Amino acid sequence: MSRGFVLWFTGLSGAGKTTLSAAIAAELRDRDLNVEILDGDEVRTNLSKGLGFSKEDRDINIRRIGYVSRLLARNNVAVIAAAISPYREVRDEVRRAISGDGAAFIEVFVKCAIDVLAERDVKGLYKKALAGELKGFTGVSDPYEEPLEPEVVVETDSETIAQSARKIIKELERRWLLPSTEESRSPTVVHVDFAPEAA
């Protein structure tokens, strides 16, 4: 039976967390792992409905994602959590809780330059935030604290989704969390438009 673990994707809205999650999940399922994706937007709709975007509410939302991730991981599920999770302190708190249960926690920083995010943004939210018309927008008018020592950094403004996914898969193989293949296949790429999401 495979060990459970948590892949924690953090990064600004539209950086590619959801797209990468889908690609990685497809690869993990191809290798017979039980996989669950906890997407920030879906969690906000189903588990954190009613929460706003204050620091306190954002932290509560991330703690909820972390709690569910911990329960799944300790039952040998490969968990992919994809949420902006802008504050370092609560990400580290989630890491300690999951690691304390004996599951691996792999932080993946999905990095992308603001100007590229603004270009990708079909809703025009970045442009509004940069123009000062939208308050409390993470990475522009609200803080985003980059990870200090993430296990994996992917740069979606200069890498293809397949290249970024390969970095993550290699890290899982290196940790013996994923059985290595003789000849690693390119992860399945599922196209999803880059669109801003909730924290």
Secondary structure as GFF3:
##gff-version 3
##sequence-region A 1 199
A	DSSP	beta_strand	5	10	.	.	.	ID=ss1
A	DSSP	alpha_helix	17	30	.	.	.	ID=ss2
A	DSSP	beta_strand	35	39	.	.	.	ID=ss3
A	DSSP	alpha_helix	40	46	.	.	.	ID=ss4
A	DSSP	alpha_helix	55	73	.	.	.	ID=ss5
A	DSSP	beta_strand	78	82	.	.	.	ID=ss6
A	DSSP	alpha_helix	88	100	.	.	.	ID=ss7
A	DSSP	beta_strand	104	111	.	.	.	ID=ss8
A	DSSP	alpha_helix	114	120	.	.	.	ID=ss9
A	DSSP	alpha_helix	125	130	.	.	.	ID=ss10
A	DSSP	beta_strand	152	155	.	.	.	ID=ss11
A	DSSP	alpha_helix	161	174	.	.	.	ID=ss12
###
